[in-house]
Amino acid sequence: MKKRPGSLLNFALALLTAVLLILVFPNLIFPTFGLPWLAPMALTPLLVALAWEPRPLWRFLLGEFTGIIYWFGICYWIQFVLEVHGGMGRWGGWGTFLLFCLAKAIHLGVFSLLAAVVMRTWYAVPAVAALWTGIERTHGTFGFAWLALGNSAIDMALPMRLAPFLGVYGISFVLAIMATTVAVIILGRGRRQLAWLAVVPAILFLPDLPGRSAPNLTAVVVQPNMPEEEQWTPASAAAMRDRLLEQSLQAARGSSAHLIIWPEVPGPLYYYNDPKFHDEATNLARFTRAYFLFGTVGETPHREPLNSAVMLNPGGDLIDRYDKINLVPFGEYVPRFFGFVNRITQEAGDFVPGNRIVDFPVADHRVGVFICYESVFPHEVRQFVKEGADLLVNISNDGSFGHSAAREQHLEIARMRAAENRRWLIRSTNDGITVTIDPAGRITQRLPMYQQSVAQMNYGYETGTTFYTGHGDWFAWGCWLGAAAALFCSQIPHYTPRKKPERKRPIRA
């Protein structure tokens, strides 16, 4: 019998997968771009190592090791957030960040433990891909979601045809199919396994991406570039508001814009508790005859703070308020397990989540607004469109990320939401990246980062709903069922009783 490769080689293969997964996205080495062409083979080294490793515990450890390296490399900016904005100091920030990596890596550990079981079956390719996709869907459910593997294909025309049907998780499934096929070929399972790759050319039968268009509607979008750590005084806060109001007024006067958008900002913009800003916001909407959308701090009836988006109509009257539903761990609330961590927000207490989807009426249209981190939840963003939004707006403040790859990562995530729902998306941020995105997920206009800017950005309204908008993550949850069925079937031979061979009776003469 051939000698199995040693554990050292298996861990080297696991490390290679972690590095490939990091490189497909913007990262510490390439903060403005990734290498997405590596995505179809990123999982292959780990899968080969799992097939070679017979011990269940060590299979889990291979996945845990891969996950720790991956989350460390892709979310390295969290340490900066905890140290600088969380006030934890260098060692407190690093220690908490390492705990975060350890906890998030459990997903990859569980995947590795279970994937190794089905790697020996003839249906290993779809089973492993389904398992990867199903586990990917659980990241948000268990505390923190960020980049799905499918996000790496945002600039790939062929895989992006899947977005309006299966969402980002359908693209992750196809990429996992390709990686697993390569793994089983390396393991010598035969060329017949190549048949599973038929799913790739089958995508050609789906509708092509929408063509580029030149929309004729205009929004005034403000990028204020407010410093994160500013200690606001009444005088500095008033000066900041006056500057933003004057710039918005001048930009709106010189255009036909009927939308003015301010981002989620760290500055003191309290529409409900600051009578002066309340009046100024009302007057801006009246003078420009435009709908005015901006981020502010709302309150529950019990005076608990809410991260909110407010829209005023051209008469200056309040239309409605959307309260952020999915809050940022550590940024807006502290998970119970990490109760020793300081809040990054300067609010007196933890933010509390909202509980309803709001679409703002704008003339004969409706606008869905989601706030910052909520862009990572495709099942939530689609609800705005399902409820009637024909334009999406993402207001965000990525300033706490520092000058890191997190901004480009966040942009890739937001672009996927536009493609899944076939909607124009205006992304307004404090200091970047402010963009307009077309219904195919392509960037049409982009403002420079870390600069104060006011721009007239073009967009359009879209009607109709995609299959994904109407049905959500049915495919991802179906992958869970498929993976469970594959795991069950893989164990049947181990519990099938074997027939004892019959003894031959001696022939008597």
C-alpha positions as CSV (number, residue, x, y, z in Angstrom):
1,M,0.0,0.0,0.0
2,K,1.2,3.5,-0.8
3,K,2.3,5.5,2.2
4,R,-0.1,8.4,3.0
5,P,1.4,12.0,2.9
6,G,2.4,13.3,6.3
7,S,0.5,15.9,8.4
8,L,3.1,18.6,7.5
9,L,2.3,18.3,3.8
10,N,-1.5,18.4,4.6
11,F,-1.1,21.6,6.6
12,A,1.0,23.1,3.8
13,L,-1.9,22.4,1.4
14,A,-4.3,23.9,3.9
15,L,-2.1,27.0,4.1
16,L,-2.1,27.2,0.3
17,T,-5.9,27.3,0.3
18,A,-6.0,30.0,2.9
19,V,-3.6,32.1,0.8
20,L,-5.6,31.6,-2.4
21,L,-8.8,32.5,-0.7
22,I,-7.2,35.7,0.6
23,L,-5.8,36.6,-2.8
24,V,-9.1,36.4,-4.7
25,F,-10.3,39.5,-2.8
26,P,-8.7,42.9,-2.1
27,N,-6.2,42.3,0.7
28,L,-3.3,43.6,2.6
29,I,-0.9,43.0,-0.3
30,F,-3.2,44.2,-3.0
31,P,-5.6,46.5,-1.2
32,T,-7.4,47.9,-4.3
33,F,-7.9,44.6,-6.2
34,G,-7.9,40.9,-5.9
35,L,-7.0,38.0,-8.2
36,P,-10.4,36.5,-8.9
37,W,-9.2,34.0,-11.5
38,L,-7.7,32.0,-8.6
39,A,-11.2,31.4,-7.1
40,P,-12.1,28.2,-9.1
41,M,-9.0,26.5,-7.6
42,A,-8.8,28.1,-4.2
43,L,-10.4,25.1,-2.3
44,T,-8.5,22.4,-4.2
45,P,-5.4,22.1,-2.0
46,L,-7.5,21.8,1.2
47,L,-9.7,19.1,-0.4
48,V,-6.7,17.1,-1.4
49,A,-5.3,17.3,2.1
50,L,-8.7,16.2,3.6
51,A,-8.8,13.1,1.3
52,W,-5.3,12.1,2.4
53,E,-6.0,12.7,6.2
54,P,-7.8,9.7,7.8
55,R,-8.2,11.1,11.3
56,P,-11.4,13.1,11.9
57,L,-9.9,15.4,14.5
58,W,-7.0,16.3,12.3
59,R,-9.5,17.0,9.4
60,F,-11.2,19.5,11.6
61,L,-7.9,21.1,12.6
62,L,-6.9,21.4,8.9
63,G,-10.1,23.4,8.3
64,E,-9.7,25.4,11.5
65,F,-6.1,26.3,10.6
66,T,-7.2,27.3,7.1
67,G,-10.0,29.5,8.6
68,I,-7.7,31.2,11.1
69,I,-5.3,32.2,8.4
70,Y,-8.0,33.2,6.0
71,W,-9.9,35.5,8.4
72,F,-6.6,36.9,9.7
73,G,-5.6,37.8,6.1
74,I,-8.9,39.1,4.8
75,C,-10.2,41.0,7.9
76,Y,-6.9,42.2,9.3
77,W,-8.4,45.7,9.5
78,I,-10.6,44.6,12.5
79,Q,-7.5,44.8,14.7
80,F,-7.1,48.5,13.7
81,V,-10.8,49.1,14.4
82,L,-10.5,47.6,17.9
83,E,-7.2,49.3,18.7
84,V,-7.9,52.8,17.5
85,H,-11.7,53.2,17.6
86,G,-12.4,50.6,20.3
87,G,-9.8,52.0,22.6
88,M,-8.4,48.6,23.4
89,G,-4.7,49.3,22.8
90,R,-2.4,47.3,20.5
91,W,-2.3,44.1,22.5
92,G,-6.0,44.2,23.5
93,G,-6.9,44.7,19.8
94,W,-4.7,41.9,18.6
95,G,-5.9,39.5,21.3
96,T,-9.5,40.1,20.6
97,F,-9.0,39.9,16.9
98,L,-7.3,36.5,17.3
99,L,-10.2,35.3,19.3
100,F,-12.5,36.5,16.5
101,C,-10.4,34.5,13.9
102,L,-10.5,31.4,16.1
103,A,-14.3,31.6,16.4
104,K,-15.0,32.3,12.7
105,A,-12.7,29.5,11.6
106,I,-15.1,27.0,13.2
107,H,-17.2,27.2,10.0
108,L,-14.2,26.0,7.9
109,G,-13.4,23.4,10.5
110,V,-16.9,21.9,10.3
111,F,-16.8,22.0,6.5
112,S,-13.5,20.1,6.5
113,L,-14.7,17.5,8.9
114,L,-17.8,16.8,6.8
115,A,-16.3,17.3,3.4
116,A,-13.7,14.6,4.0
117,V,-16.5,12.1,4.5
118,V,-18.1,12.6,1.1
119,M,-14.8,13.0,-0.7
120,R,-14.6,9.3,-1.1
121,T,-18.0,9.0,-2.9
122,W,-18.7,9.1,-6.6
123,Y,-20.9,12.2,-6.0
124,A,-18.2,14.0,-4.1
125,V,-18.1,17.0,-6.4
126,P,-21.7,18.2,-6.0
127,A,-21.8,17.1,-2.4
128,V,-18.8,19.2,-1.4
129,A,-20.0,22.2,-3.3
130,A,-23.4,22.0,-1.6
131,L,-21.8,21.7,1.8
132,W,-19.6,24.7,1.2
133,T,-22.6,26.8,0.0
134,G,-24.8,25.7,2.9
135,I,-22.2,26.5,5.5
136,E,-21.4,29.9,3.8
137,R,-25.1,30.8,4.3
138,T,-24.8,30.4,8.0
139,H,-22.1,33.0,8.6
140,G,-24.6,35.8,9.1
141,T,-26.8,33.6,11.2
142,F,-24.0,33.0,13.7
143,G,-22.8,36.5,14.2
144,F,-20.7,37.9,11.4
145,A,-20.8,37.7,7.6
146,W,-18.4,39.3,5.2
147,L,-17.2,38.0,1.8
148,A,-18.8,34.9,0.2
149,L,-16.7,33.1,-2.3
150,G,-19.1,34.1,-5.0
151,N,-18.3,37.8,-4.5
152,S,-14.9,37.2,-6.2
153,A,-16.8,36.8,-9.5
154,I,-18.3,40.3,-9.5
155,D,-16.4,41.2,-12.7
156,M,-16.8,37.8,-14.4
157,A,-19.6,38.1,-17.0
158,L,-20.5,34.4,-17.2
159,P,-20.9,33.5,-13.5
160,M,-22.7,36.8,-12.9
161,R,-25.6,35.5,-15.0
162,L,-26.5,33.4,-12.0
163,A,-26.8,36.3,-9.6
164,P,-30.5,37.2,-10.4
165,F,-31.5,33.6,-10.1
166,L,-29.5,32.0,-7.3
167,G,-27.8,35.0,-5.7
168,V,-24.2,35.1,-4.6
169,Y,-24.4,31.6,-3.1
170,G,-25.2,30.1,-6.5
171,I,-21.9,31.6,-7.8
172,S,-20.1,30.2,-4.8
173,F,-21.6,26.7,-5.6
174,V,-20.2,26.8,-9.2
175,L,-16.8,27.9,-8.0
176,A,-16.8,25.1,-5.4
177,I,-17.8,22.6,-8.2
178,M,-14.8,23.6,-10.2
179,A,-12.4,23.4,-7.2
180,T,-13.7,20.0,-6.2
181,T,-13.5,18.6,-9.7
182,V,-9.8,19.5,-9.9
183,A,-9.2,17.9,-6.5
184,V,-10.8,14.5,-7.4
185,I,-8.9,14.5,-10.7
186,I,-5.6,15.1,-8.7
187,L,-6.6,12.2,-6.4
188,G,-7.0,9.9,-9.4
189,R,-10.7,9.4,-9.4
190,G,-11.0,9.2,-13.2
191,R,-11.8,11.6,-16.0
192,R,-15.5,10.9,-15.6
193,Q,-15.5,13.4,-12.8
194,L,-15.1,16.1,-15.4
195,A,-18.7,15.6,-16.3
196,W,-19.7,17.7,-13.3
197,L,-18.2,20.8,-15.0
198,A,-21.1,20.7,-17.4
199,V,-22.8,23.2,-15.0
200,V,-20.4,25.9,-16.2
201,P,-21.3,26.0,-19.9
202,A,-25.0,25.5,-18.9
203,I,-24.9,29.0,-17.5
204,L,-24.8,30.2,-21.1
205,F,-28.5,29.4,-21.4
206,L,-29.3,32.0,-18.8
207,P,-30.0,35.6,-19.9
208,D,-27.0,37.8,-20.5
209,L,-26.1,40.8,-18.3
210,P,-28.1,44.0,-19.0
211,G,-26.4,46.3,-21.4
212,R,-24.8,49.5,-20.4
213,S,-27.2,52.5,-20.4
214,A,-27.1,56.2,-19.9
215,P,-29.8,57.1,-17.3
216,N,-31.1,60.6,-17.3
217,L,-31.9,61.0,-13.6
218,T,-29.6,62.9,-11.3
219,A,-28.9,62.8,-7.6
220,V,-26.7,65.1,-5.6
221,V,-24.5,62.8,-3.5
222,V,-22.3,64.3,-0.7
223,Q,-19.1,62.7,0.6
224,P,-18.3,64.9,3.6
225,N,-15.0,63.2,4.7
226,M,-15.6,63.8,8.4
227,P,-12.8,62.6,10.7
228,E,-13.7,59.6,12.8
229,E,-12.1,60.8,16.1
230,E,-13.2,64.5,16.0
231,Q,-14.2,65.8,19.3
232,W,-17.2,67.9,18.3
233,T,-18.0,71.2,20.0
234,P,-21.2,73.2,19.3
235,A,-19.2,75.6,17.2
236,S,-17.4,72.9,15.1
237,A,-20.6,70.9,14.6
238,A,-22.5,74.0,13.4
239,A,-19.7,74.9,11.0
240,M,-19.7,71.3,9.6
241,R,-23.4,71.3,9.1
242,D,-23.4,74.8,7.5
243,R,-20.7,73.6,5.0
244,L,-22.6,70.5,4.0
245,L,-25.8,72.4,3.6
246,E,-24.3,75.1,1.5
247,Q,-22.5,72.6,-0.8
248,S,-25.7,70.6,-1.2
249,L,-27.7,73.7,-2.0
250,Q,-25.2,74.9,-4.6
251,A,-25.0,71.5,-6.3
252,A,-28.8,71.0,-6.4
253,R,-29.4,74.5,-7.8
254,G,-27.2,73.8,-10.8
255,S,-28.9,70.6,-11.7
256,S,-32.2,68.9,-12.2
257,A,-31.6,66.6,-9.2
258,H,-34.7,65.6,-7.2
259,L,-32.6,63.5,-4.7
260,I,-30.0,64.8,-2.2
261,I,-28.2,62.0,-0.4
262,W,-26.0,62.3,2.7
263,P,-24.2,59.2,4.0
264,E,-24.0,57.6,7.4
265,V,-21.6,59.9,9.2
266,P,-19.7,60.0,12.5
267,G,-20.8,63.7,13.0
268,P,-23.5,65.0,15.3
269,L,-26.5,65.1,13.0
270,Y,-29.5,64.6,15.4
271,Y,-32.6,65.4,13.4
272,Y,-34.9,64.6,16.3
273,N,-33.0,66.2,19.2
274,D,-31.4,69.2,17.5
275,P,-34.0,71.8,16.6
276,K,-31.5,73.8,14.6
277,F,-30.5,70.9,12.4
278,H,-34.1,69.9,12.1
279,D,-35.0,73.4,10.7
280,E,-31.9,73.4,8.4
281,A,-32.7,70.0,6.9
282,T,-36.3,71.1,6.3
283,N,-35.2,74.3,4.6
284,L,-32.7,72.5,2.3
285,A,-35.5,70.2,1.0
286,R,-37.8,73.2,0.5
287,F,-35.3,75.5,-1.2
288,T,-34.1,72.8,-3.6
289,R,-37.5,71.1,-4.1
290,A,-35.8,67.8,-3.8
291,Y,-36.1,64.7,-1.6
292,F,-33.5,64.8,1.1
293,L,-32.1,61.5,2.5
294,F,-29.6,61.4,5.3
295,G,-28.3,59.3,8.2
296,T,-29.1,60.3,11.8
297,V,-29.7,58.8,15.2
298,G,-33.2,57.9,16.1
299,E,-34.7,56.7,19.3
300,T,-37.1,54.0,20.4
301,P,-40.0,54.9,22.8
302,H,-37.6,53.8,25.6
303,R,-35.0,56.3,24.4
304,E,-32.6,53.6,23.1
305,P,-30.5,54.8,20.1
306,L,-31.1,53.6,16.6
307,N,-28.9,54.0,13.5
308,S,-31.4,55.5,11.1
309,A,-32.0,56.9,7.7
310,V,-34.5,59.7,7.3
311,M,-36.1,61.1,4.1
312,L,-37.8,64.5,3.8
313,N,-40.1,65.3,0.8
314,P,-39.6,68.5,-1.3
315,G,-41.9,70.3,1.2
316,G,-39.6,69.5,4.0
317,D,-42.0,67.1,5.7
318,L,-40.8,63.8,7.2
319,I,-41.8,60.9,4.9
320,D,-40.6,58.0,7.1
321,R,-37.6,56.6,8.9
322,Y,-35.7,53.3,8.4
323,D,-33.9,51.9,11.4
324,K,-30.9,49.6,10.8
325,I,-31.8,46.0,11.4
326,N,-28.5,44.2,11.2
327,L,-26.0,46.0,13.5
328,V,-22.2,45.8,13.3
329,P,-20.6,43.6,16.0
330,F,-18.3,45.7,18.2
331,G,-19.2,48.9,16.2
332,E,-22.8,49.2,17.3
333,Y,-23.2,46.5,19.9
334,V,-21.0,44.1,21.7
335,P,-21.7,40.4,21.4
336,R,-22.2,38.8,24.8
337,F,-19.2,36.5,24.5
338,F,-17.0,39.6,24.0
339,G,-18.5,41.7,26.8
340,F,-15.1,43.0,27.8
341,V,-14.6,44.9,24.5
342,N,-15.3,48.6,24.4
343,R,-18.0,49.9,22.0
344,I,-16.7,51.8,19.0
345,T,-19.7,54.0,18.9
346,Q,-19.7,57.1,21.1
347,E,-23.4,56.8,21.9
348,A,-24.4,56.6,25.5
349,G,-25.6,53.0,25.1
350,D,-25.6,50.2,22.6
351,F,-27.6,50.7,19.5
352,V,-30.7,48.5,19.2
353,P,-31.9,47.0,15.9
354,G,-34.9,48.1,13.9
355,N,-37.6,45.8,13.0
356,R,-39.2,46.8,9.7
357,I,-38.3,47.2,6.1
358,V,-39.1,50.7,4.8
359,D,-39.4,51.9,1.2
360,F,-39.5,55.7,0.8
361,P,-42.0,57.0,-1.8
362,V,-40.3,59.4,-4.2
363,A,-42.8,60.8,-6.7
364,D,-44.1,57.7,-8.5
365,H,-41.3,55.5,-7.4
366,R,-40.0,53.9,-4.2
367,V,-36.4,53.9,-2.8
368,G,-35.0,51.2,-0.5
369,V,-32.2,52.3,1.8
370,F,-30.0,49.9,3.7
371,I,-27.2,51.1,6.0
372,C,-23.5,50.2,5.8
373,Y,-22.9,46.6,7.0
374,E,-26.4,45.5,6.0
375,S,-25.1,45.1,2.4
376,V,-23.6,41.8,3.4
377,F,-27.1,40.3,3.9
378,P,-28.6,39.5,0.5
379,H,-31.7,38.1,2.0
380,E,-32.4,41.4,3.7
381,V,-31.6,43.7,0.8
382,R,-33.9,41.8,-1.5
383,Q,-36.8,42.6,0.9
384,F,-36.6,46.3,-0.1
385,V,-37.1,45.4,-3.8
386,K,-39.7,42.7,-3.0
387,E,-41.7,45.4,-1.1
388,G,-41.5,47.7,-4.2
389,A,-38.2,49.6,-4.3
390,D,-37.1,50.4,-7.9
391,L,-33.9,52.1,-6.7
392,L,-31.5,51.0,-3.9
393,V,-29.4,53.3,-1.8
394,N,-26.6,52.2,0.5
395,I,-25.5,54.9,3.0
396,S,-22.3,54.0,4.8
397,N,-19.4,55.1,6.9
398,D,-16.3,53.1,6.2
399,G,-14.0,55.6,7.9
400,S,-13.3,53.3,10.9
401,F,-11.6,50.8,8.5
402,G,-8.7,53.1,8.0
403,H,-6.8,53.0,4.7
404,S,-7.3,49.3,4.3
405,A,-8.7,46.8,1.8
406,A,-12.0,46.7,3.7
407,R,-13.4,49.5,1.6
408,E,-12.9,47.7,-1.7
409,Q,-14.2,44.5,-0.1
410,H,-17.3,46.3,1.0
411,L,-17.8,47.7,-2.4
412,E,-17.7,44.2,-4.0
413,I,-20.4,43.1,-1.6
414,A,-22.6,46.1,-2.4
415,R,-22.2,45.6,-6.2
416,M,-23.5,42.0,-5.9
417,R,-26.7,43.3,-4.2
418,A,-27.4,45.4,-7.3
419,A,-26.8,42.5,-9.6
420,E,-29.0,40.1,-7.6
421,N,-32.0,42.4,-7.7
422,R,-31.3,44.1,-11.1
423,R,-31.5,47.6,-9.6
424,W,-29.5,50.8,-9.8
425,L,-27.6,51.3,-6.5
426,I,-26.3,54.7,-5.2
427,R,-23.7,54.2,-2.6
428,S,-23.0,57.3,-0.5
429,T,-20.2,57.1,2.1
430,N,-18.5,59.4,4.5
431,D,-15.0,59.2,2.9
432,G,-15.2,56.5,0.2
433,I,-16.1,54.6,-1.7
434,T,-19.0,56.6,-3.1
435,V,-20.3,55.2,-6.4
436,T,-23.2,54.5,-8.6
437,I,-23.7,50.9,-9.7
438,D,-25.8,49.7,-12.6
439,P,-28.2,46.7,-12.5
440,A,-25.4,44.4,-13.7
441,G,-23.2,45.3,-10.7
442,R,-20.9,47.6,-12.8
443,I,-19.6,50.8,-11.4
444,T,-20.6,53.8,-13.6
445,Q,-19.3,56.7,-11.5
446,R,-16.9,56.8,-8.6
447,L,-15.6,59.6,-6.3
448,P,-12.0,59.7,-5.1
449,M,-11.5,58.4,-1.5
450,Y,-10.5,60.4,1.5
451,Q,-11.7,63.7,-0.1
452,Q,-14.6,66.0,0.5
453,S,-16.7,65.8,-2.6
454,V,-20.2,66.7,-3.9
455,A,-21.2,65.1,-7.1
456,Q,-24.1,64.9,-9.5
457,M,-24.5,61.2,-10.1
458,N,-26.8,59.6,-12.7
459,Y,-29.1,56.7,-12.0
460,G,-32.3,55.1,-13.2
461,Y,-35.4,53.4,-11.8
462,E,-36.0,49.7,-12.7
463,T,-39.2,47.7,-12.4
464,G,-39.8,44.0,-12.3
465,T,-38.3,41.5,-9.9
466,T,-35.7,38.8,-10.4
467,F,-36.2,35.2,-9.4
468,Y,-33.7,35.7,-6.5
469,T,-35.7,38.8,-5.3
470,G,-38.9,36.8,-5.2
471,H,-37.6,33.5,-3.7
472,G,-34.4,34.5,-1.8
473,D,-31.9,32.0,-0.5
474,W,-33.8,28.8,-1.5
475,F,-30.8,27.5,-3.3
476,A,-28.4,27.9,-0.4
477,W,-30.8,26.3,2.1
478,G,-31.4,23.5,-0.5
479,C,-27.7,22.9,-0.6
480,W,-27.9,22.2,3.1
481,L,-30.5,19.5,2.4
482,G,-28.5,18.1,-0.4
483,A,-25.3,18.0,1.7
484,A,-27.2,16.2,4.5
485,A,-28.6,13.7,2.1
486,A,-25.1,13.1,0.7
487,L,-23.6,12.6,4.1
488,F,-26.4,10.1,5.0
489,C,-26.0,8.1,1.8
490,S,-22.2,8.0,2.4
491,Q,-22.7,6.2,5.7
492,I,-25.2,3.5,4.4
493,P,-22.5,1.0,3.3
494,H,-21.0,1.2,6.8
495,Y,-24.2,0.0,8.4
496,T,-25.3,-2.6,5.8
497,P,-24.9,-6.0,7.4
498,R,-22.6,-8.3,5.5
499,K,-23.7,-11.8,4.6
500,K,-21.6,-14.5,6.2
501,P,-20.1,-16.9,3.6
502,E,-21.7,-20.3,3.6
503,R,-19.5,-23.2,4.7
504,K,-19.1,-26.0,2.2
505,R,-20.1,-29.3,3.6
506,P,-17.7,-32.1,3.1
507,I,-18.7,-34.6,0.4
508,R,-19.0,-38.1,1.8
509,A,-17.9,-41.0,-0.3
